[in-house]
Amino acid sequence: MDRVRVGIIGSAFSSNLHLEALREVPEAIVTAACSQNPAHVEEFARRWRIPAAATDYRELLERKDVDVVIVGIPNDLHCEVTVAAAEAGKHVILEKPIAHTLADANIIVAACDDHHVKLMYAETLCFCPKYVRAKQLVDENAVGNVYMLKQSEKHSGPHSAWFYDVRRSGGGSIMDMGCHGIEWARWMYGKRRVKSVFAHCQRVLHTERTHGEDNSVVLIEFEGGGIAEIEDSWARYGGMDDRIEIYGTEGAIYCDLLHGSSMETYSQKGYGYAVEKADETRGWTFSVFEETHLYGFPHEMRHFINCIQNGEEPMETGRDGLATLEVIYAAYESAGTGRRITWPYVPKSPGEVPVNLWLDANSSFGPEHRNQPVER
């Protein structure tokens, strides 16, 4: 096909980033958008010059001019929408994490397999130009045998209120951001099997707003001896901070995703936008430019669109998303029980469905509440 026709489901933060990225992918054309809020999706469609707008994702999936859908909606809706897309014969680009439960993740992967559509897991850290260059250096043996990785992502909290509702999100900072670092580490180590996981979670800033953790550390041991330390926080003010460290037997790599590509700026009265999650622009700040490019969104979208055009396997698949979610649930089990969790991972749960054991041990939100209806 000359151009891949894209439908986008969701109209919030990540959807805007995806559409900005698609401006750099001439092989794709966005034909339709969908969001539950009529006024919001109409404004969204006008802003991005999308010819059709809908409030029901089923209407978008029925369209003949949609080859692939980008799903950027709350975690608890991923399964329903992705399964419907697969049944409609649409390829899927799915925002992280793959789902909010392991049961939903398995259903998603199976549905896309059964209907022979591509399930592409939108993990941008594996497409960030700086981090891609770091991977190239590692593959060229520039630092020898890599024995330790570190990745951290920290800011003062999510964009949307639903992230704080663990019934919708499945967890806190690990579910929201730890999924990035976990999959980045798997990718850096050549997607080796995980050997063990140990984690610690805290709730230090958003204590009245969420049952989930807002500060976390996950230590992953891989087969072959490598380890990875993943730090994530919703409790750090001052805008987004994202960085990696790579340690090998013959060298090291340090990489700051945003600060090294910004302008030091001083403003007495403040200004509009500095960087994602920046709360204040008065005084000294760092003002980023080409942010979408730095995050790797155009590179990710170009890769996925080319996979559809050429029938190739994507670099990040639904099974990668599932593997990452297994590590996340193992981390919650470790944080909830104080134990190191070893592989193969068999979730410890009070019932048949694996649950976030840290939540059950550290809040009044137990598994009996997990299946209660959520108001939309």
N, C-alpha and C positions, 0 to 999 in steps of 0.2 A: 504494500500500500504506500502511496505517496506521502500521505499525512495521517497520523494517528489522531482519531477524534476522541476528545477527552470530556468526560462529565465529572463535575466536582461536587461531592456531597459534604456539606459543611461550609460555613462562611465566616469562621472566626480567624484567630491568629495564624494557625498553620496553613489554612487555605489561602490566605493572602500571600504567604511566603511561597507556596507552591505556584501560584499564578504569576508572581513576580519572576520566579525561576523559569517558568515556561516561556517567558518573553525571549529567552536565550535559546529556545529549542524550536527552530523553524519547522521541524518535522512533525510538530504537534499543533493541533487547533482545538481550542476549548469551545464546545458547542452548547453546553447546558450546565446549569448550577442548581443546587437544591439546598434548602434550609427550612426548618419548621416555621420560622418567623417570616411572614410575607413581606413586610416592609424592609426587613433586613436583607433578605435574599434579592429583592428587587434593586435595592441600592447597591448591593454587592455586584449584581449583574451589570448595572449601569457603569459602575466604576471600572470594571474590567472588560466592558464591551462584549459581554457574553449574550448571544442572541436569545436564549431561552432560560426561563427561571421557573422552578417548581417548589412546592412545599412538601411534597410526598416523594420520597426517594423511589418508590415503585414506578411513578410516572417517568422519572428520568431513566430508569432501567429498561423501560419499554421502548425507548427511542432507538430508531434504526441508525441514527447518526452519532452513536456513542460506542466506541470500541473498548475503552478502559475507563474505570472510575477511580478517582482519588478519594479515599475515605479519611476525612479529618474531623471526626466527631467524638463525643465522650466515649470512654473505654467500654462502658456497659452496652453500647449500641453496636460495637464492632461486629459481633457475631451475627446478629440478625441481618444487618445490611450486607455484609460480605457474602453470607450464604445466599441471599437473594440475588446478589450480583453474579455469583458463580452460576446459579440456576438460569439466569438470563443470558449466560454466555459471555459476560463481560470480564475482561482482565481486571485485576485489582491492585492498586498501589495503596497500601495500608499504613497509616501513621502508627507510630510507636505508642505504647506497647501493643503487641498483637491483640491482646484482650485483657480483661481484668481478672479472669480465672483460667486455670489450666484446662478445665472442661471445655470452655468456649474456644480456647486456642486450638485444641484438638479437633473440634467440630469444623472450625474455619479451614484448617489445613486439609482435612478429609474432603470437604465440599469442593474446594478448588481442584483437588486431585480428581475427584469423581467426574467433574464437569470439564476437565481438561482446559482450565484457564490458568494463566500465570498469576501467582500470588507474590507480589513484590513488597518486601518489608522495608519501609522508608526509614532507614537508619542513617542519618546524615553524617555522623562522625566518620563513617567509612568512606565518605566522599569529600570531606573537607580538604581543600588543596594542601594546606599545611600538614595535616595528618596523613594524607596520601603520600606526600613527599617523605615523611618520617618512615612510613612503611616501606617505601622504595629503598631508603637507606639501610633499613634492617635487612631487607631481602638481598641487598648487595653485600651484606656482611660487614657493613661499615663499623659496627660496634661489637662485632663478635657474637657470641652466643648470648641471646637475651635471657636474663634470669628474673627480671622484675619490671613490671609496668605499673604506672600510677596514672589515674585519670580523675579529675575533679570537676564538678560543675556546681556552682553555688550562686544563689540569688535570694531575694527576699520573699519569694512566693509566686505561685502560678498566675496566669492571666485570667482564668475563668473560675467562678465559684465552684463548679462541679468537681474540680480537682480535690477540694477539701472534703467532699462527701465520699467516704470510703466505700459506700454501696455502689457508687458509680465508677470510682477510679480503681478500687481494689487495694489501695495503700497510699503511702505518702511519697517522700522524696525518692525512695528506691524505685517505686513503680513509675514515677514521673520522669526521673532523670538517671537513675542507676541503670535503667535499660540501655541508655546510650553507652556508658562506660563498660558495661558487661559485654555487649556485642562488639565494641571496639577492641577489647582485650582478646576476645575469641578470634577476631579477624587478625589481629597482630600476631597471635600465636598459630596462625594457619588453621584455625577452627579445630584445634586439638580438643579431645574430650576433657571435661572438667573432672577433677579428682576429689576436691572437697571445697566446702564453703563455710566461712565463719563470719558472723555479722554482729554489729551493735547498732541499735536505734535509740533515738531520743526525741522528745517533743519539748522544745525549749522556747520557741517564740509564739507559735500559733496554738497555744494550749487551749484556748477557748473556741477555736474555729474548726478544728479537725480532730478526729480520733487517730489519724495517721501520724507517722513520724515526720519531723521536719529537719532532722539532721541524722546522717547515717554513714557508716563505714562498712564496706564489704571486702573481705579478703578471700580471694579465689586461688586455689591451687590447681594447676593443670598437669595432665600427664606429661612426662618428659622433664618435670622439675621447675617449670616457670610458675611465678606467682603474679597476681595483679591485685592492687589496692584501689578500690573505687570509693571516692568520697562524694557525697551529695548533700546539699543543704538548701532549705527554704528560709534559713535564718540569717543570711548574710546580706547586709545592706550595701548599696553602692553600685548596683547594676550587675549584669551577667559577668561571671568569671569562669572560664573554661580553659583548662591546661592539661598537658600530659608530660610525663617523665618516662624515659626508656633507659634501662640500665643493662649493659652487656659486659661481657668479659674483656672487651677491648675498647670500650668507650661508653658514652652516654649522649642522650638527646633530650633537650628541654624545649618545650614549645608552648607558647601562650597564644591561644586562638585569636583573641580580640585586642589585647592591649598593645601588642606589637604592630597592629595595623590601625592605629587610632591617632588622633591629634590632641595633644594637651591643650585644653581650652580653659580660659578664665573668664567668667561672666559675673558681674555684680548683681544683675537682676534675674539671671537665668534665661534659658531659651527652650525651644520646643522639645527636640529629641536628641539624646546623646547615644544611648545604646539600650538594647533590650533590658528591661527590668530596672533601669536607672530611676530612682525615686526623686532625685534632686539634680538641678543643673546650675545652681548658683555656686560661686567659688570655682575651685579647680575641678575639672572633670576631664574624662577622656571621651572624645566624640568620634564614633566609629563611622566608616564609610564603606560602601559596597558590602554591607552586612550579610545579605543573602548569599553573595558569592563566597564570603569567608566561611559561612556555615556549610557550604557545599550543596545547596538546594539545586542550582542549575545543573551541576555535574550529575547529581542523583537522577533528576528528571530526564536528562539527555540519555543516560545509561538505560533507564527503564523503557523509555520510548523506543530506543534502538533495539532493545530486547524483543519488543512486540513486533517491530518491523521485520526483524531478521530471524525471529523464532529462536532466540538464544535464551539460555538459562540466566536469570539475573544473579548478580553477585550476592545480593541479600534476598533470601527467600522466606516464605512463611515458616519453614522449618528452623531457620535461624531465629526468627521471632519466638518460636516455641521453645527453642533451647535457652534463649535469654530468659523467658518467663519461668522456666524451671529453676534457673539460678536465683531469680528473684524470690520465688516461693521457698527455696532452700534457705535463702538469707533470712526471710521472715521466720522460718522455723528455728534457725540458729539463734536469732535475736530473742525469740520467745522462750526458748528452752535453755539457752546458755551453752549449747552443745555445738561442736563441729559436725557438719553434715557431710557425709561421704557419698560417693557415687558407686553404683547407679542409684539415682535419687528415687526413693519411694516416699511420697508425701505422708507425713503423720497427720491425721485429721480425726476429729471427734466423730465424723460421719463419713459418708462415701465421697463427698466433694471436698477436695483440698481447700483449706482456708488459710488466711493470713494469721498464723499463730502468734505473732507479736501483737497484733490488734487484740486478739482474744485474751492475752495475758496482761495487757497494759491499758485497757480501757473498759468501759461498761458496754462496749459494742461487741457482743459475742456472736457466735455463728447463728444463734436463733433469730437474729435480726437481719441476717444477710440477704434473705430472700423476700423481705418486705417490699411492697411496691414503692417505687420512687416517683414522686410527682414530677411531671414534665413541664 
